[in-house]
Amino acid sequence: MNLVKEFSQLEKKLKIKFKNKDLLTQAFCHRSYLNENPKFHLEHNERLEFLGDAVLELVITEYLYQKYPKKPEGDLTNWRAALVNSKMLAKIAQKLDFNGFLLLSRGEAKETGKARQYILANTMEALIGALHLDQGYKACEKLIKEHFTPELPHIIEAGLYKDAKSKFQEEAQERAGITPTYQVLKEWGPDHAKNFIIGVFLNKELVAEGEGSSKQEAEEAAAQKALETKKW
């Protein structure tokens, strides 16, 4: 595989020309690839990912701060979280066809589903880190504003920035005039490793159950299932 030729197709798609092509290649190099190719001339992408994460957060924070001068910090924090979470990163990486460029071990290449989503999200951050080293903050800002910020209107409109508990409470109050309540149905395990099953109720109706290693996690899982059960 001629990596330089391969990655030039990606550069076209991104409308970016890297000065240091190795940085671009490294952004797509997963740790597992090096296990099978120990003589490969580059490191894996985890340090780039660490840098890209910070750059992405700063660009989005600055964008929200300037675009919504009247909005309180709480709203901006929730919107930012919805824009930079791994689901969104993976979605944008997929849109840009990152799957075709990932350098993975043979085993990892067969993985799909959640594991692949996680790799795509990390690669998106690594790409931003690589671009920052290659061309600086402004180039990253341009890329992020082009691909991330257009997602915001839909996030706000569909309420995707809200956690499941807030969402379920809002819907239940609006549709049924009832505030949901949560009850521990079962708990087990030692104090340092407890597990909970919590039920969410509308009056006496048990709508759904959720499991978690904290009450908060179990409540969130129950609310998510309740939204699905009620098709809200």
ChimeraX attribute file (.defattr): number of C-alpha atoms within 10 A of each C-alpha:
attribute: neighborCount
match mode: 1-to-1
recipient: residues
	/A:1	5
	/A:2	6
	/A:3	12
	/A:4	12
	/A:5	9
	/A:6	13
	/A:7	18
	/A:8	16
	/A:9	12
	/A:10	18
	/A:11	14
	/A:12	10
	/A:13	11
	/A:14	13
	/A:15	10
	/A:16	14
	/A:17	15
	/A:18	16
	/A:19	11
	/A:20	13
	/A:21	16
	/A:22	15
	/A:23	22
	/A:24	25
	/A:25	22
	/A:26	23
	/A:27	29
	/A:28	28
	/A:29	24
	/A:30	21
	/A:31	15
	/A:32	17
	/A:33	21
	/A:34	18
	/A:35	12
	/A:36	12
	/A:37	11
	/A:38	11
	/A:39	8
	/A:40	12
	/A:41	9
	/A:42	14
	/A:43	19
	/A:44	20
	/A:45	24
	/A:46	20
	/A:47	15
	/A:48	26
	/A:49	22
	/A:50	15
	/A:51	18
	/A:52	26
	/A:53	18
	/A:54	13
	/A:55	21
	/A:56	23
	/A:57	15
	/A:58	15
	/A:59	18
	/A:60	22
	/A:61	17
	/A:62	11
	/A:63	16
	/A:64	20
	/A:65	15
	/A:66	10
	/A:67	10
	/A:68	11
	/A:69	8
	/A:70	8
	/A:71	11
	/A:72	10
	/A:73	11
	/A:74	9
	/A:75	15
	/A:76	17
	/A:77	14
	/A:78	15
	/A:79	21
	/A:80	21
	/A:81	17
	/A:82	21
	/A:83	23
	/A:84	18
	/A:85	11
	/A:86	19
	/A:87	16
	/A:88	18
	/A:89	24
	/A:90	24
	/A:91	16
	/A:92	18
	/A:93	22
	/A:94	16
	/A:95	11
	/A:96	15
	/A:97	14
	/A:98	17
	/A:99	17
	/A:100	11
	/A:101	15
	/A:102	19
	/A:103	21
	/A:104	20
	/A:105	17
	/A:106	11
	/A:107	9
	/A:108	15
	/A:109	14
	/A:110	9
	/A:111	11
	/A:112	11
	/A:113	7
	/A:114	11
	/A:115	10
	/A:116	16
	/A:117	21
	/A:118	15
	/A:119	21
	/A:120	25
	/A:121	23
	/A:122	25
	/A:123	28
	/A:124	28
	/A:125	29
	/A:126	28
	/A:127	25
	/A:128	29
	/A:129	29
	/A:130	29
	/A:131	26
	/A:132	19
	/A:133	16
	/A:134	18
	/A:135	15
	/A:136	14
	/A:137	17
	/A:138	12
	/A:139	14
	/A:140	23
	/A:141	19
	/A:142	11
	/A:143	17
	/A:144	18
	/A:145	14
	/A:146	12
	/A:147	15
	/A:148	17
	/A:149	15
	/A:150	12
	/A:151	15
	/A:152	17
	/A:153	10
	/A:154	10
	/A:155	15
	/A:156	15
	/A:157	9
	/A:158	10
	/A:159	13
	/A:160	16
	/A:161	20
	/A:162	17
	/A:163	13
	/A:164	19
	/A:165	20
	/A:166	12
	/A:167	17
	/A:168	25
	/A:169	19
	/A:170	16
	/A:171	18
	/A:172	18
	/A:173	13
	/A:174	11
	/A:175	10
	/A:176	10
	/A:177	12
	/A:178	15
	/A:179	15
	/A:180	21
	/A:181	14
	/A:182	17
	/A:183	14
	/A:184	16
	/A:185	13
	/A:186	11
	/A:187	16
	/A:188	11
	/A:189	10
	/A:190	8
	/A:191	7
	/A:192	7
	/A:193	9
	/A:194	13
	/A:195	19
	/A:196	21
	/A:197	22
	/A:198	27
	/A:199	24
	/A:200	28
	/A:201	20
	/A:202	18
	/A:203	11
	/A:204	9
	/A:205	10
	/A:206	15
	/A:207	18
	/A:208	21
	/A:209	23
	/A:210	22
	/A:211	22
	/A:212	18
	/A:213	16
	/A:214	16
	/A:215	20
	/A:216	14
	/A:217	17
	/A:218	23
	/A:219	27
	/A:220	23
	/A:221	22
	/A:222	27
	/A:223	29
	/A:224	19
	/A:225	19
	/A:226	23
	/A:227	19
	/A:228	12
	/A:229	11
	/A:230	12
	/A:231	7
	/A:232	11
